[in-house]
Amino acid sequence: MRRGDLYRVPRPSAKDPKRFRVFVVVSRQSLIDSRYSSVVCGAVYSNRAGLTTEVPVGIDEGLKHDNCIRCDELVSLRKSELTNYVGSLTRPQINELNRALLIALDIPDNGYQL
């Protein structure tokens, strides 16, 4: 499992109307590699709201159509739930994800190397 990997998760929440939802792993790699049982993930949605905290993803990443990662909707998922691998983000997309997370978490971009 790597940061930027996409996984299809069945019924991630009782409130989610979808039977399955795709999530991208956003936790730092050292946490992913640790014995900690869960990681932070961003939800992927098929409709875009036009927010600066959305990152476009689609067919090139293993999805059926154009979608977006909503960095305002972060959740903690057990690693054991992340078994249905879909695809991975490219390095430029991970850079976009990093920028969107800075905005979503209201962290000033002071020239941090991401």
N, CA and C atoms as an extended XYZ file, in Angstrom:
342
Properties=species:S:1:pos:R:3:atomname:S:1:resname:S:1:resid:I:1 pbc="F F F"
N         0.849       -1.176        0.000 N   MET     1
C         0.000        0.000        0.000 CA  MET     1
C         0.894        1.238        0.000 C   MET     1
N         0.543        2.190       -0.863 N   ARG     2
C         1.324        3.417       -0.991 CA  ARG     2
C         0.393        4.631       -0.920 C   ARG     2
N         0.966        5.752       -0.522 N   ARG     3
C         0.222        7.017       -0.558 CA  ARG     3
C        -0.137        7.301       -2.017 C   ARG     3
N        -1.403        7.636       -2.259 N   GLY     4
C        -1.866        7.893       -3.620 CA  GLY     4
C        -2.531        6.694       -4.273 C   GLY     4
N        -2.553        5.543       -3.591 N   ASP     5
C        -3.256        4.374       -4.122 CA  ASP     5
C        -4.758        4.534       -3.936 C   ASP     5
N        -5.506        4.057       -4.907 N   LEU     6
C        -6.973        4.098       -4.881 CA  LEU     6
C        -7.518        2.700       -4.613 C   LEU     6
N        -8.510        2.623       -3.718 N   TYR     7
C        -9.131        1.352       -3.361 CA  TYR     7
C       -10.646        1.494       -3.376 C   TYR     7
N       -11.311        0.442       -3.833 N   ARG     8
C       -12.771        0.379       -3.822 CA  ARG     8
C       -13.189       -0.316       -2.531 C   ARG     8
N       -14.026        0.370       -1.751 N   VAL     9
C       -14.433       -0.134       -0.434 CA  VAL     9
C       -15.944       -0.349       -0.431 C   VAL     9
N       -16.392       -1.561       -0.069 N   PRO    10
C       -17.835       -1.795        0.003 CA  PRO    10
C       -18.455       -1.116        1.219 C   PRO    10
N       -19.537       -0.403        0.979 N   ARG    11
C       -20.359        0.214        2.036 CA  ARG    11
C       -19.510        0.790        3.180 C   ARG    11
N       -18.722        1.846        2.882 N   PRO    12
C       -17.820        2.398        3.896 CA  PRO    12
C       -18.530        3.041        5.082 C   PRO    12
N       -19.784        3.440        4.891 N   SER    13
C       -20.546        4.098        5.951 CA  SER    13
C       -22.030        3.822        5.733 C   SER    13
N       -22.753        3.714        6.828 N   ALA    14
C       -24.197        3.501        6.721 CA  ALA    14
C       -24.883        4.698        6.065 C   ALA    14
N       -24.259        5.867        6.145 N   LYS    15
C       -24.836        7.084        5.570 CA  LYS    15
C       -24.540        7.232        4.078 C   LYS    15
N       -23.595        6.465        3.559 N   ASP    16
C       -23.215        6.575        2.148 CA  ASP    16
C       -24.258        5.864        1.289 C   ASP    16
N       -24.855        6.562        0.320 N   PRO    17
C       -25.890        5.941       -0.511 CA  PRO    17
C       -25.341        4.902       -1.494 C   PRO    17
N       -24.056        4.925       -1.750 N   LYS    18
C       -23.451        3.992       -2.702 CA  LYS    18
C       -23.117        2.660       -2.039 C   LYS    18
N       -23.209        1.587       -2.823 N   ARG    19
C       -22.814        0.267       -2.319 CA  ARG    19
C       -21.302        0.176       -2.185 C   ARG    19
N       -20.580        0.901       -3.046 N   PHE    20
C       -19.122        0.944       -3.026 CA  PHE    20
C       -18.678        2.386       -3.180 C   PHE    20
N       -17.544        2.712       -2.605 N   ARG    21
C       -16.949        4.035       -2.781 CA  ARG    21
C       -15.451        3.836       -2.950 C   ARG    21
N       -14.852        4.605       -3.840 N   VAL    22
C       -13.404        4.576       -4.024 CA  VAL    22
C       -12.788        5.623       -3.107 C   VAL    22
N       -11.655        5.263       -2.504 N   PHE    23
C       -10.906        6.160       -1.623 CA  PHE    23
C        -9.450        6.181       -2.053 C   PHE    23
N        -8.807        7.310       -1.838 N   VAL    24
C        -7.367        7.423       -2.068 CA  VAL    24
C        -6.671        7.534       -0.718 C   VAL    24
N        -5.561        6.837       -0.548 N   VAL    25
C        -4.796        6.880        0.692 CA  VAL    25
C        -3.999        8.182        0.720 C   VAL    25
N        -4.191        8.979        1.776 N   VAL    26
C        -3.476       10.254        1.889 CA  VAL    26
C        -2.512       10.303        3.072 C   VAL    26
N        -2.523        9.293        3.927 N   SER    27
C        -1.592        9.265        5.059 CA  SER    27
C        -0.152        9.244        4.564 C   SER    27
N         0.757        9.695        5.423 N   ARG    28
C         2.181        9.661        5.090 CA  ARG    28
C         2.640        8.203        5.032 C   ARG    28
N         3.654        7.963        4.214 N   GLN    29
C         4.102        6.599        3.975 CA  GLN    29
C         4.591        5.902        5.240 C   GLN    29
N         5.225        6.640        6.147 N   SER    30
C         5.722        6.003        7.376 CA  SER    30
C         4.573        5.443        8.222 C   SER    30
N         3.413        6.112        8.220 N   LEU    31
C         2.254        5.582        8.932 CA  LEU    31
C         1.695        4.360        8.209 C   LEU    31
N         1.626        4.441        6.893 N   ILE    32
C         1.118        3.319        6.093 CA  ILE    32
C         1.958        2.066        6.350 C   ILE    32
N         3.275        2.248        6.437 N   ASP    33
C         4.186        1.126        6.627 CA  ASP    33
C         4.238        0.632        8.073 C   ASP    33
N         3.671        1.385        8.987 N   SER    34
C         3.729        1.024       10.405 CA  SER    34
C         2.711       -0.066       10.734 C   SER    34
N         2.715       -0.492       11.974 N   ARG    35
C         1.753       -1.499       12.437 CA  ARG    35
C         0.414       -0.866       12.807 C   ARG    35
N         0.302        0.448       12.677 N   TYR    36
C        -0.959        1.129       12.960 CA  TYR    36
C        -2.032        0.552       12.048 C   TYR    36
N        -3.226        0.337       12.559 N   SER    37
C        -4.244       -0.416       11.820 CA  SER    37
C        -5.067        0.400       10.826 C   SER    37
N        -4.993        1.738       10.864 N   SER    38
C        -5.818        2.534        9.952 CA  SER    38
C        -4.991        3.634        9.292 C   SER    38
N        -5.552        4.167        8.212 N   VAL    39
C        -4.923        5.250        7.464 CA  VAL    39
C        -5.988        6.295        7.124 C   VAL    39
N        -5.549        7.500        6.833 N   VAL    40
C        -6.464        8.566        6.420 CA  VAL    40
C        -6.634        8.482        4.905 C   VAL    40
N        -7.890        8.594        4.469 N   CYS    41
C        -8.214        8.487        3.052 CA  CYS    41
C        -9.143        9.621        2.630 C   CYS    41
N        -9.086        9.950        1.357 N   GLY    42
C        -9.991       10.931        0.775 CA  GLY    42
C       -11.011       10.232       -0.100 C   GLY    42
N       -12.264       10.650        0.004 N   ALA    43
C       -13.352       10.044       -0.765 CA  ALA    43
C       -13.337       10.523       -2.210 C   ALA    43
N       -13.696        9.625       -3.117 N   VAL    44
C       -13.786        9.935       -4.541 CA  VAL    44
C       -15.263        9.991       -4.924 C   VAL    44
N       -15.631       11.060       -5.629 N   TYR    45
C       -17.025       11.270       -6.048 CA  TYR    45
C       -17.101       11.464       -7.558 C   TYR    45
N       -18.221       11.067       -8.133 N   SER    46
C       -18.395       11.206       -9.575 CA  SER    46
C       -18.830       12.606       -9.989 C   SER    46
N       -19.413       13.356       -9.073 N   ASN    47
C       -19.824       14.722       -9.424 CA  ASN    47
C       -18.864       15.724       -8.791 C   ASN    47
N       -18.612       16.793       -9.534 N   ARG    48
C       -17.703       17.831       -9.069 CA  ARG    48
C       -18.505       19.025       -8.585 C   ARG    48
N       -18.027       19.631       -7.504 N   ALA    49
C       -18.673       20.821       -6.956 CA  ALA    49
C       -17.907       22.083       -7.334 C   ALA    49
N       -16.764       21.931       -8.000 N   GLY    50
C       -15.967       23.078       -8.413 CA  GLY    50
C       -15.134       23.672       -7.289 C   GLY    50
N       -14.850       22.889       -6.266 N   LEU    51
C       -14.068       23.368       -5.124 CA  LEU    51
C       -12.573       23.286       -5.407 C   LEU    51
N       -11.803       24.176       -4.797 N   THR    52
C       -10.350       24.141       -4.942 CA  THR    52
C        -9.741       22.957       -4.205 C   THR    52
N       -10.543       22.272       -3.425 N   THR    53
C       -10.083       21.109       -2.660 CA  THR    53
C       -10.382       19.793       -3.370 C   THR    53
N       -10.783       19.865       -4.630 N   GLU    54
C       -11.050       18.673       -5.424 CA  GLU    54
C        -9.878       18.399       -6.367 C   GLU    54
N        -9.559       17.131       -6.532 N   VAL    55
C        -8.486       16.704       -7.435 CA  VAL    55
C        -9.094       15.754       -8.465 C   VAL    55
N        -9.003       16.101       -9.751 N   PRO    56
C        -9.595       15.237      -10.770 CA  PRO    56
C        -8.843       13.906      -10.906 C   PRO    56
N        -9.609       12.830      -11.066 N   VAL    57
C        -9.087       11.493      -11.347 CA  VAL    57
C       -10.041       10.828      -12.328 C   VAL    57
N        -9.569        9.788      -13.003 N   GLY    58
C       -10.450        9.164      -13.983 CA  GLY    58
C        -9.952        7.839      -14.501 C   GLY    58
N       -10.178        7.625      -15.787 N   ILE    59
C        -9.891        6.354      -16.431 CA  ILE    59
C        -8.413        5.973      -16.307 C   ILE    59
N        -7.518        6.939      -16.442 N   ASP    60
C        -6.078        6.656      -16.354 CA  ASP    60
C        -5.678        6.100      -14.989 C   ASP    60
N        -6.490        6.342      -13.976 N   GLU    61
C        -6.210        5.859      -12.620 CA  GLU    61
C        -6.999        4.583      -12.292 C   GLU    61
N        -7.642        4.005      -13.288 N   GLY    62
C        -8.359        2.751      -13.092 CA  GLY    62
C        -9.838        2.896      -12.809 C   GLY    62
N       -10.363        4.120      -12.913 N   LEU    63
C       -11.789        4.355      -12.667 CA  LEU    63
C       -12.575        4.238      -13.969 C   LEU    63
N       -13.885        4.073      -13.878 N   LYS    64
C       -14.722        3.892      -15.061 CA  LYS    64
C       -14.994        5.191      -15.813 C   LYS    64
N       -14.928        6.331      -15.104 N   HIS    65
C       -15.191        7.627      -15.721 CA  HIS    65
C       -14.533        8.713      -14.891 C   HIS    65
N       -14.678        9.957      -15.315 N   ASP    66
C       -14.079       11.077      -14.599 CA  ASP    66
C       -14.720       11.249      -13.226 C   ASP    66
N       -13.894       11.468      -12.238 N   ASN    67
C       -14.302       11.644      -10.851 CA  ASN    67
C       -13.427       12.725      -10.231 C   ASN    67
N       -13.598       12.925       -8.933 N   CYS    68
C       -12.698       13.816       -8.214 CA  CYS    68
C       -12.547       13.344       -6.775 C   CYS    68
N       -11.357       13.587       -6.245 N   ILE    69
C       -11.090       13.338       -4.833 CA  ILE    69
C       -11.522       14.593       -4.100 C   ILE    69
N       -12.314       14.434       -3.070 N   ARG    70
C       -12.743       15.581       -2.259 CA  ARG    70
C       -11.918       15.602       -0.974 C   ARG    70
N       -10.975       16.506       -0.936 N   CYS    71
C       -10.069       16.591        0.217 CA  CYS    71
C       -10.742       17.180        1.449 C   CYS    71
N       -11.964       17.687        1.296 N   ASP    72
C       -12.736       18.138        2.454 CA  ASP    72
C       -13.436       16.972        3.139 C   ASP    72
N       -13.377       15.790        2.542 N   GLU    73
C       -14.046       14.616        3.098 CA  GLU    73
C       -13.019       13.526        3.391 C   GLU    73
N       -12.237       13.746        4.422 N   LEU    74
C       -11.235       12.776        4.843 CA  LEU    74
C       -11.828       11.843        5.888 C   LEU    74
N       -11.470       10.579        5.798 N   VAL    75
C       -11.946        9.576        6.752 CA  VAL    75
C       -10.784        8.665        7.134 C   VAL    75
N       -10.934        8.023        8.270 N   SER    76
C        -9.977        7.011        8.698 CA  SER    76
C       -10.562        5.643        8.365 C   SER    76
N        -9.805        4.848        7.620 N   LEU    77
C       -10.247        3.504        7.258 CA  LEU    77
C        -9.219        2.477        7.730 C   LEU    77
N        -9.711        1.322        8.120 N   ARG    78
C        -8.806        0.243        8.503 CA  ARG    78
C        -8.074       -0.255        7.265 C   ARG    78
N        -6.803       -0.520        7.420 N   LYS    79
C        -6.023       -1.043        6.300 CA  LYS    79
C        -6.640       -2.328        5.766 C   LYS    79
N        -7.219       -3.108        6.650 N   SER    80
C        -7.830       -4.384        6.238 CA  SER    80
C        -9.016       -4.185        5.295 C   SER    80
N        -9.600       -2.979        5.249 N   GLU    81
C       -10.703       -2.682        4.328 CA  GLU    81
C       -10.201       -2.331        2.940 C   GLU    81
N        -8.923       -2.014        2.837 N   LEU    82
C        -8.341       -1.547        1.579 CA  LEU    82
C        -7.680       -2.716        0.854 C   LEU    82
N        -8.507       -3.544        0.248 N   THR    83
C        -8.009       -4.740       -0.427 CA  THR    83
C        -8.304       -4.748       -1.923 C   THR    83
N        -9.278       -3.959       -2.370 N   ASN    84
C        -9.674       -3.955       -3.775 CA  ASN    84
C        -8.987       -2.791       -4.488 C   ASN    84
N        -7.727       -3.009       -4.876 N   TYR    85
C        -6.901       -1.982       -5.519 CA  TYR    85
C        -7.483       -1.594       -6.871 C   TYR    85
N        -7.551       -0.280       -7.121 N   VAL    86
C        -8.085        0.243       -8.376 CA  VAL    86
C        -6.979        0.823       -9.243 C   VAL    86
N        -6.083        1.601       -8.640 N   GLY    87
C        -5.012        2.258       -9.387 CA  GLY    87
C        -4.256        3.209       -8.488 C   GLY    87
N        -3.403        4.033       -9.101 N   SER    88
C        -2.578        4.970       -8.337 CA  SER    88
C        -2.552        6.336       -8.994 C   SER    88
N        -2.325        7.354       -8.181 N   LEU    89
C        -2.132        8.705       -8.691 CA  LEU    89
C        -0.717        8.843       -9.244 C   LEU    89
N        -0.574        9.699      -10.235 N   THR    90
C         0.749       10.027      -10.760 CA  THR    90
C         1.425       11.032       -9.828 C   THR    90
N         2.694       11.254      -10.000 N   ARG    91
C         3.415       12.234       -9.175 CA  ARG    91
C         2.783       13.633       -9.305 C   ARG    91
N         2.454       14.111      -10.513 N   PRO    92
C         1.782       15.418      -10.606 CA  PRO    92
C         0.436       15.444       -9.877 C   PRO    92
N        -0.307       14.353       -9.913 N   GLN    93
C        -1.585       14.298       -9.202 CA  GLN    93
C        -1.366       14.315       -7.689 C   GLN    93
N        -0.321       13.661       -7.216 N   ILE    94
C        -0.013       13.703       -5.788 CA  ILE    94
C         0.339       15.124       -5.383 C   ILE    94
N         1.035       15.857       -6.251 N   ASN    95
C         1.318       17.267       -5.970 CA  ASN    95
C         0.021       18.073       -5.884 C   ASN    95
N        -0.926       17.800       -6.780 N   GLU    96
C        -2.248       18.455       -6.720 CA  GLU    96
C        -2.972       18.082       -5.430 C   GLU    96
N        -2.894       16.801       -5.059 N   LEU    97
C        -3.501       16.329       -3.816 CA  LEU    97
C        -2.910       17.076       -2.623 C   LEU    97
N        -1.591       17.226       -2.605 N   ASN    98
C        -0.932       17.943       -1.508 CA  ASN    98
C        -1.436       19.382       -1.405 C   ASN    98
N        -1.549       20.058       -2.545 N   ARG    99
C        -2.049       21.444       -2.544 CA  ARG    99
C        -3.497       21.501       -2.062 C   ARG    99
N        -4.317       20.564       -2.514 N   ALA   100
C        -5.727       20.535       -2.104 CA  ALA   100
C        -5.854       20.255       -0.606 C   ALA   100
N        -4.993       19.400       -0.071 N   LEU   101
C        -5.018       19.116        1.368 CA  LEU   101
C        -4.604       20.341        2.180 C   LEU   101
N        -3.625       21.088        1.687 N   LEU   102
C        -3.236       22.327        2.366 CA  LEU   102
C        -4.429       23.277        2.467 C   LEU   102
N        -5.166       23.388        1.369 N   ILE   103
C        -6.334       24.276        1.342 CA  ILE   103
C        -7.427       23.733        2.273 C   ILE   103
N        -7.721       22.439        2.158 N   ALA   104
C        -8.797       21.832        2.952 CA  ALA   104
C        -8.532       21.934        4.448 C   ALA   104
N        -7.267       21.818        4.840 N   LEU   105
C        -6.918       21.849        6.261 CA  LEU   105
C        -6.475       23.237        6.714 C   LEU   105
N        -6.569       24.208        5.808 N   ASP   106
C        -6.226       25.605        6.096 CA  ASP   106
C        -4.795       25.740        6.636 C   ASP   106
N        -3.886       25.043        5.974 N   ILE   107
C        -2.466       25.102        6.320 CA  ILE   107
C        -1.793       26.061        5.341 C   ILE   107
N        -1.135       27.114        5.837 N   PRO   108
C        -0.489       28.053        4.935 CA  PRO   108
C         0.652       27.375        4.171 C   PRO   108
N         0.737       27.650        2.901 N   ASP   109
C         1.812       27.104        2.079 CA  ASP   109
C         2.999       28.054        2.169 C   ASP   109
N         3.898       27.740        3.060 N   ASN   110
C         5.082       28.570        3.268 CA  ASN   110
C         6.294       28.005        2.546 C   ASN   110
N         6.039       27.460        1.364 N   GLY   111
C         7.121       26.899        0.572 CA  GLY   111
C         7.581       25.542        1.053 C   GLY   111
N         6.706       24.815        1.732 N   TYR   112
C         7.049       23.470        2.181 CA  TYR   112
C         7.337       22.598        0.970 C   TYR   112
N         8.340       21.758        1.089 N   GLN   113
C         8.623       20.782        0.044 CA  GLN   113
C         7.758       19.567        0.294 C   GLN   113
N         6.824       19.314       -0.621 N   LEU   114
C         5.886       18.189       -0.443 CA  LEU   114
C         6.286       17.014       -1.291 C   LEU   114
